[in-house]
Amino acid sequence: MKESEKVVIKKPYVLLSAAMSIDGKIASRAGDPELSDEQDWKEVHKIRSKMDAILVGKETILKDNPKLHIKFHEHKGYYRIVVDSKLTIPLDSNVISFQSEIYPTIICTTERVPIKKIRQFEASNVKIIQSGAGRRVNLVKLMPLLYRLGIHSILLEGGGTLNWSFIKNDLIDEIRLTIAPWIIGGKDAVSLVEGEGFEKMIQAPRFRLLNINDRDNYVVLNYKRSDK
Ligand SMILES: NC(=O)c1ccc[n+]([C@@H]2O[C@H](COP(=O)([O-])OP(=O)(O)OC[C@H]3O[C@@H](n4cnc5c(N)ncnc54)[C@H](OP(=O)(O)O)[C@@H]3O)[C@@H](O)[C@H]2O)c1
């Protein structure tokens, strides 16, 4: 196939956002994720206000029960997206029950989920997207499905397991990382990126440093995916 004949598959622009400790943890071993200060939250909420969707993994919903809303700025609303292969998050999770008219919720599952379960969630105004028949949601197939829904920008807000799947599939375009002034430790505390990791540096996607800001002992780093 000639270069000009290649089919371009459109995917949303993905910005990974996280706050981590100096030693790379995004929560304590007991699951305490309170690393950001108010200034950092304001900045993250500003970014949320410009995105078409916020995407998180199932464990973040189960552990933190976030609303994924905006407190500090004017906005037009956006989708909240959860990847949950077997559709197991509770129906009374904040991400489903809180202000769904402003922030509609999409849950992405695999094709293995029974239709009866899907109907239950649809009855609570949740849109279900099935992507792949494997053990976990197929993110590569999912991206163009979301794009076709009009979701052209996604703020990926973790956790570490989902971040790894995005990194492994080279789906991240930009990173905004807050380094908070603590060392938390603990081999069971979730890191920015979990998963099995790459064996060799050459396999890992490389990022270009765009910006560094520091204030009150916090450092905010911005990276962009280097040209492939
Ligand atoms: N500091 C921060 O900025 C920040 C931000 C977000 C989260 N967190 C913290 O991160 C922790 C949660 O992270 P986590 O690593 O335990 O879980 P996670 O990344 O939130 O969720 C992972 C789960 O998502 C589901 N999933 C579905 N498809 C997937 C795919 N293709 N790849 C990966 N996962 C997929 C899997 O469950 P199924 O197989 O059942 O579908 C998987 O176990 C919490 O403690 C939270 O507080 C911190």
The ligand as an SDF file (V2000), in Angstrom:
LIG
                    3D

 48 52  0  0  0  0  0  0  0  0999 V2000
   -3.0020   10.9350   42.1110 N   0  0  0  0  0  0  0  0  0  0  0  0
   -3.6760   10.8550   40.9790 C   0  0  0  0  0  0  0  0  0  0  0  0
   -3.5500   11.7290   40.0940 O   0  0  0  0  0  0  0  0  0  0  0  0
   -4.6120    9.7110   40.7490 C   0  0  0  0  0  0  0  0  0  0  0  0
   -5.4590    9.7160   39.6330 C   0  0  0  0  0  0  0  0  0  0  0  0
   -6.2960    8.6190   39.4270 C   0  0  0  0  0  0  0  0  0  0  0  0
   -6.2640    7.5370   40.2800 C   0  0  0  0  0  0  0  0  0  0  0  0
   -5.4360    7.5500   41.3540 N   0  0  0  0  0  0  0  0  0  0  0  0
   -5.3710    6.4020   42.2630 C   0  0  0  0  0  0  0  0  0  0  0  0
   -5.1040    5.2250   41.5070 O   0  0  0  0  0  0  0  0  0  0  0  0
   -5.6430    4.1170   42.2070 C   0  0  0  0  0  0  0  0  0  0  0  0
   -6.3560    3.2100   41.2270 C   0  0  0  0  0  0  0  0  0  0  0  0
   -5.4310    2.7510   40.2610 O   0  0  0  0  0  0  0  0  0  0  0  0
   -5.4050    1.2220   39.8410 P   0  0  0  0  0  0  0  0  0  0  0  0
   -4.1690    1.0150   39.0720 O   0  0  0  0  0  0  0  0  0  0  0  0
   -5.6430    0.3630   41.0510 O   0  0  0  0  0  0  0  0  0  0  0  0
   -6.7100    1.0470   38.9150 O   0  0  0  0  0  0  0  0  0  0  0  0
   -7.3030    1.8480   37.6590 P   0  0  0  0  0  0  0  0  0  0  0  0
   -6.2420    2.0930   36.6590 O   0  0  0  0  0  0  0  0  0  0  0  0
   -8.1100    2.9860   38.1500 O   0  0  0  0  0  0  0  0  0  0  0  0
   -8.3580    0.7790   37.0980 O   0  0  0  0  0  0  0  0  0  0  0  0
   -7.8570   -0.3980   36.5180 C   0  0  0  0  0  0  0  0  0  0  0  0
   -8.9990   -1.3020   36.1410 C   0  0  0  0  0  0  0  0  0  0  0  0
   -9.6460   -0.8110   34.9550 O   0  0  0  0  0  0  0  0  0  0  0  0
  -10.1940   -1.9150   34.2750 C   0  0  0  0  0  0  0  0  0  0  0  0
   -9.8150   -1.9210   32.8660 N   0  0  0  0  0  0  0  0  0  0  0  0
  -10.6710   -2.2010   31.8260 C   0  0  0  0  0  0  0  0  0  0  0  0
  -10.0280   -2.2230   30.6790 N   0  0  0  0  0  0  0  0  0  0  0  0
   -8.7330   -1.9550   30.9500 C   0  0  0  0  0  0  0  0  0  0  0  0
   -7.5910   -1.8770   30.1470 C   0  0  0  0  0  0  0  0  0  0  0  0
   -7.6240   -2.0400   28.8060 N   0  0  0  0  0  0  0  0  0  0  0  0
   -6.4130   -1.6580   30.7370 N   0  0  0  0  0  0  0  0  0  0  0  0
   -6.3280   -1.4610   32.0640 C   0  0  0  0  0  0  0  0  0  0  0  0
   -7.3860   -1.5210   32.8960 N   0  0  0  0  0  0  0  0  0  0  0  0
   -8.5940   -1.7680   32.3340 C   0  0  0  0  0  0  0  0  0  0  0  0
   -9.5990   -3.1790   34.9020 C   0  0  0  0  0  0  0  0  0  0  0  0
  -10.6120   -3.8320   35.6830 O   0  0  0  0  0  0  0  0  0  0  0  0
  -11.5150   -4.9390   34.9190 P   0  0  0  0  0  0  0  0  0  0  0  0
  -10.5370   -5.9210   34.3290 O   0  0  0  0  0  0  0  0  0  0  0  0
  -12.4020   -5.5010   35.9510 O   0  0  0  0  0  0  0  0  0  0  0  0
  -12.2390   -4.1780   33.8860 O   0  0  0  0  0  0  0  0  0  0  0  0
   -8.5030   -2.6740   35.7900 C   0  0  0  0  0  0  0  0  0  0  0  0
   -8.2920   -3.4380   36.9460 O   0  0  0  0  0  0  0  0  0  0  0  0
   -6.5810    4.6580   43.2700 C   0  0  0  0  0  0  0  0  0  0  0  0
   -5.9840    4.5030   44.5410 O   0  0  0  0  0  0  0  0  0  0  0  0
   -6.6900    6.1360   42.9270 C   0  0  0  0  0  0  0  0  0  0  0  0
   -6.8320    6.9450   44.0790 O   0  0  0  0  0  0  0  0  0  0  0  0
   -4.6230    8.6080   41.6100 C   0  0  0  0  0  0  0  0  0  0  0  0
  1  2  1  0
  2  3  2  0
  2  4  1  0
  4  5  1  0
  4 48  2  0
  5  6  2  0
  6  7  1  0
  7  8  2  0
  8  9  1  0
  8 48  1  0
  9 10  1  0
  9 46  1  0
 10 11  1  0
 11 12  1  0
 11 44  1  0
 12 13  1  0
 13 14  1  0
 14 15  2  0
 14 16  1  0
 14 17  1  0
 17 18  1  0
 18 19  2  0
 18 20  1  0
 18 21  1  0
 21 22  1  0
 22 23  1  0
 23 24  1  0
 23 42  1  0
 24 25  1  0
 25 26  1  0
 25 36  1  0
 26 27  1  0
 26 35  1  0
 27 28  2  0
 28 29  1  0
 29 30  1  0
 29 35  2  0
 30 31  1  0
 30 32  2  0
 32 33  1  0
 33 34  2  0
 34 35  1  0
 36 37  1  0
 36 42  1  0
 37 38  1  0
 38 39  2  0
 38 40  1  0
 38 41  1  0
 42 43  1  0
 44 45  1  0
 44 46  1  0
 46 47  1  0
M  CHG  2   8   1  16  -1
M  END
$$$$
